[in-house]
Amino acid sequence: MRSSKFATKAPATDPLDPGPAGFAHRGVHYGAAFPENSLIAFAAALEFGAGIECDLRLTADDQIVVFHDADAMRICASPLRIGQSRLEELDRLRVGEGPIPTLASLLALVAGRVPLLLEVKVDGDIWRWAPALRVALKGYAGPFGVMSFDARLPRLLKTNLPEIRRGLVVRDGLSPAKRWLAMRLASPQFLAVDVAAIDKPWVARARGRMPVYSWTVRTPEQRQTVAVHADAPIWEADGRP
């Protein structure tokens, strides 16, 4: 662990503060009974009192589903690609015992009880995201933030949907120049930083301006480091608070 002298705290109140339980990465998932990004995994996170981090993809007919991979092979044993399939096709697939969740079904389940971190997988569809998010999130009163590895997405939100809290997801391997450019373009209101980078000085400097969360916390040792250098863990497995 690097020196805690770099562990600057963000000065403002965080509207997405999940409390001591942090954010459950893709819900509380384990084994076939509680698959990642499933409604049962999200229900388990609610039982635990944790905020929820999840992944969003856009279907061919502009519907938003909660799914990590570009295709359904790993989770559903299907070669269908999410971005090239209509929602009615994807509805036939199963994530565990349930359907692939839509963003609407997640919002209905959570109903504002915990904060949400919604990670957009852009997948070449950058210009379709703003109208799709506008429709899907209209009227939802609970706390949420929308984030992406693609810096264009938060910039698009700033320009078109400034009421949505926007974030940038940052890998440890990003060069300083590329990270600087991404931060400038994204103009984020929060960061989700790779746990491998969380104790670096640039993170502490950023944390003086905005909240910083850290992914994916999987061990007690990582959890201890993140407790010093970030505002909340995005955790799974043994990283659970």
C-alpha positions as CSV (number, residue, x, y, z in Angstrom):
1,M,0.0,0.0,0.0
2,R,1.3,3.5,-0.8
3,S,1.4,6.2,1.8
4,S,-2.0,7.4,3.0
5,K,-0.8,11.0,2.6
6,F,-2.4,10.8,-0.9
7,A,-5.8,9.7,0.4
8,T,-7.5,13.1,-0.1
9,K,-11.3,13.1,0.6
10,A,-13.7,14.6,-1.8
11,P,-15.0,17.8,-0.3
12,A,-18.7,17.7,-1.3
13,T,-21.5,15.4,-0.2
14,D,-21.8,12.5,-2.5
15,P,-25.4,12.0,-3.8
16,L,-24.5,8.4,-4.7
17,D,-23.0,7.5,-1.3
18,P,-23.9,3.8,-0.8
19,G,-23.0,3.7,2.9
20,P,-20.8,1.1,4.5
21,A,-22.1,-1.7,2.3
22,G,-20.6,-0.2,-0.9
23,F,-21.7,-1.2,-4.4
24,A,-22.3,-4.8,-5.3
25,H,-20.6,-5.5,-8.6
26,R,-23.2,-6.9,-11.0
27,G,-25.4,-7.5,-7.9
28,V,-24.6,-10.1,-5.2
29,H,-23.8,-13.0,-7.5
30,Y,-22.5,-16.5,-6.9
31,G,-23.0,-19.8,-8.7
32,A,-25.8,-20.7,-11.1
33,A,-28.5,-19.8,-8.6
34,F,-27.5,-16.1,-8.4
35,P,-26.0,-15.2,-11.8
36,E,-24.4,-11.8,-12.4
37,N,-26.6,-9.0,-13.6
38,S,-29.7,-10.9,-12.8
39,L,-32.8,-9.7,-10.9
40,I,-32.2,-12.2,-8.1
41,A,-28.6,-10.9,-7.7
42,F,-30.0,-7.4,-7.5
43,A,-32.6,-8.5,-5.0
44,A,-29.8,-10.0,-2.9
45,A,-27.9,-6.7,-3.0
46,L,-31.0,-5.0,-1.7
47,E,-31.2,-7.5,1.1
48,F,-27.6,-6.7,2.0
49,G,-28.3,-3.0,1.8
50,A,-25.7,-2.4,-0.9
51,G,-25.7,-0.1,-3.8
52,I,-25.8,-1.8,-7.2
53,E,-23.3,-1.6,-10.0
54,C,-24.4,-3.1,-13.3
55,D,-23.8,-3.1,-17.1
56,L,-26.1,-1.7,-19.8
57,R,-26.3,-2.6,-23.4
58,L,-28.5,-1.4,-26.2
59,T,-30.5,-3.8,-28.4
60,A,-31.1,-3.4,-32.1
61,D,-34.5,-1.9,-31.4
62,D,-33.1,0.7,-28.9
63,Q,-34.1,-1.1,-25.7
64,I,-31.7,-1.0,-22.8
65,V,-30.9,-4.4,-21.1
66,V,-28.7,-5.2,-18.2
67,F,-25.9,-7.4,-19.5
68,H,-22.1,-7.3,-19.5
69,D,-20.9,-9.2,-22.6
70,A,-21.4,-8.3,-26.2
71,D,-22.9,-11.7,-26.9
72,A,-24.9,-14.1,-24.9
73,M,-22.6,-17.2,-25.1
74,R,-21.0,-17.1,-21.7
75,I,-24.1,-16.4,-19.7
76,C,-26.9,-17.9,-21.8
77,A,-25.1,-20.4,-24.1
78,S,-26.4,-18.5,-27.1
79,P,-24.4,-16.9,-29.9
80,L,-26.9,-13.9,-30.2
81,R,-25.1,-10.5,-30.1
82,I,-27.0,-8.1,-27.8
83,G,-26.5,-5.1,-30.1
84,Q,-27.7,-7.0,-33.2
85,S,-30.8,-8.6,-31.6
86,R,-34.2,-7.2,-30.9
87,L,-35.6,-7.4,-27.3
88,E,-38.2,-10.0,-28.2
89,E,-35.3,-12.3,-29.4
90,L,-33.4,-11.8,-26.2
91,D,-36.5,-12.4,-24.1
92,R,-36.2,-16.1,-25.0
93,L,-32.9,-16.4,-23.3
94,R,-32.4,-17.1,-19.6
95,V,-30.0,-15.7,-17.0
96,G,-30.3,-18.4,-14.4
97,E,-34.1,-18.9,-14.0
98,G,-35.1,-15.5,-15.2
99,P,-35.0,-13.4,-18.4
100,I,-32.2,-10.9,-19.3
101,P,-33.3,-7.9,-17.2
102,T,-34.2,-4.7,-18.9
103,L,-33.2,-1.4,-17.3
104,A,-36.9,-0.8,-16.7
105,S,-37.2,-4.0,-14.6
106,L,-34.1,-3.1,-12.6
107,L,-35.5,0.4,-11.8
108,A,-38.9,-1.1,-10.8
109,L,-37.2,-3.6,-8.5
110,V,-34.9,-1.0,-6.8
111,A,-37.5,1.8,-6.7
112,G,-35.0,4.3,-5.2
113,R,-34.0,2.2,-2.2
114,V,-30.2,2.1,-3.0
115,P,-28.0,4.1,-5.4
116,L,-27.2,2.6,-8.8
117,L,-24.0,2.8,-10.9
118,L,-25.1,2.1,-14.5
119,E,-22.1,1.3,-16.7
120,V,-22.8,1.8,-20.4
121,K,-21.1,-0.5,-22.8
122,V,-21.1,1.8,-25.9
123,D,-20.3,-0.9,-28.5
124,G,-20.2,1.6,-31.4
125,D,-23.7,3.0,-30.7
126,I,-22.7,6.3,-29.1
127,W,-25.3,8.4,-30.8
128,R,-28.3,6.1,-29.9
129,W,-27.5,6.2,-26.2
130,A,-28.8,9.7,-25.2
131,P,-32.3,9.2,-26.5
132,A,-32.5,5.7,-25.2
133,L,-31.4,6.8,-21.7
134,R,-33.7,9.8,-21.8
135,V,-36.7,7.5,-22.3
136,A,-35.6,4.7,-19.9
137,L,-34.7,7.0,-17.0
138,K,-37.5,9.5,-17.3
139,G,-39.4,9.8,-14.0
140,Y,-37.0,7.6,-12.0
141,A,-36.6,9.4,-8.7
142,G,-33.9,7.3,-7.0
143,P,-30.2,8.1,-6.9
144,F,-28.2,6.9,-9.9
145,G,-25.1,7.7,-12.0
146,V,-24.3,6.7,-15.5
147,M,-20.7,5.9,-16.4
148,S,-18.5,4.4,-19.1
149,F,-15.0,3.5,-20.1
150,D,-15.7,5.5,-23.3
151,A,-15.2,9.2,-22.4
152,R,-17.6,10.3,-25.2
153,L,-20.5,8.9,-23.2
154,P,-20.3,11.2,-20.2
155,R,-19.5,14.1,-22.6
156,L,-22.7,13.2,-24.4
157,L,-24.6,13.2,-21.1
158,K,-23.2,16.6,-20.1
159,T,-24.4,18.1,-23.4
160,N,-27.7,16.3,-23.8
161,L,-28.8,15.1,-20.4
162,P,-27.0,17.4,-17.9
163,E,-29.4,16.3,-15.1
164,I,-27.9,12.8,-15.1
165,R,-24.9,12.4,-12.8
166,R,-22.1,11.2,-15.1
167,G,-18.9,9.2,-14.4
168,L,-15.8,7.9,-16.1
169,V,-14.4,4.3,-15.6
170,V,-10.6,4.3,-15.6
171,R,-8.3,1.3,-16.1
172,D,-4.9,1.1,-14.4
173,G,-3.1,0.5,-17.7
174,L,-4.2,3.8,-19.3
175,S,-1.3,6.0,-20.0
176,P,-1.1,9.4,-18.3
177,A,-1.7,11.2,-21.6
178,K,-4.7,9.1,-22.5
179,R,-6.1,9.4,-19.0
180,W,-5.7,13.2,-19.1
181,L,-7.5,13.4,-22.5
182,A,-10.3,11.1,-21.2
183,M,-10.8,13.2,-18.1
184,R,-10.9,16.4,-20.2
185,L,-13.4,15.0,-22.7
186,A,-15.6,13.2,-20.1
187,S,-15.8,16.1,-17.6
188,P,-17.0,13.5,-15.0
189,Q,-18.7,14.1,-11.7
190,F,-17.3,10.9,-10.3
191,L,-14.7,8.2,-11.1
192,A,-14.7,4.4,-11.0
193,V,-11.1,3.5,-10.8
194,D,-9.4,0.1,-11.3
195,V,-8.4,-1.2,-7.8
196,A,-4.8,-1.7,-9.1
197,A,-4.5,2.1,-9.4
198,I,-6.5,3.2,-6.4
199,D,-3.6,4.2,-4.2
200,K,-1.8,6.3,-6.9
201,P,-1.2,10.0,-6.5
202,W,-3.4,11.0,-9.5
203,V,-6.4,9.3,-7.9
204,A,-5.9,11.3,-4.7
205,R,-5.8,14.5,-6.7
206,A,-8.9,13.6,-8.5
207,R,-10.6,12.6,-5.2
208,G,-10.1,16.2,-4.0
209,R,-12.6,17.3,-6.7
210,M,-15.1,14.4,-7.0
211,P,-16.0,11.1,-5.4
212,V,-14.0,8.0,-6.4
213,Y,-15.2,4.4,-6.3
214,S,-13.0,1.4,-7.0
215,W,-13.6,-1.8,-8.9
216,T,-13.4,-4.7,-8.6
217,V,-12.7,-5.4,-4.9
218,R,-12.4,-9.1,-4.4
219,T,-10.2,-9.6,-1.4
220,P,-10.0,-8.3,2.2
221,E,-6.6,-6.8,1.4
222,Q,-8.1,-4.8,-1.5
223,R,-11.0,-3.8,0.6
224,Q,-8.6,-2.3,3.3
225,T,-6.7,-0.4,0.7
226,V,-9.9,1.0,-0.9
227,A,-11.2,2.0,2.5
228,V,-8.3,4.5,2.7
229,H,-8.1,5.7,-0.9
230,A,-11.6,5.7,-2.3
231,D,-15.1,6.7,-1.2
232,A,-16.7,3.3,-1.8
233,P,-15.8,-0.2,-3.0
234,I,-17.4,-1.9,-6.0
235,W,-17.1,-5.4,-4.7
236,E,-17.8,-9.1,-5.2
237,A,-16.9,-12.4,-3.5
238,D,-14.4,-11.9,-0.6
239,G,-14.3,-8.2,-1.2
240,R,-17.7,-7.9,0.5
241,P,-17.7,-5.4,3.4
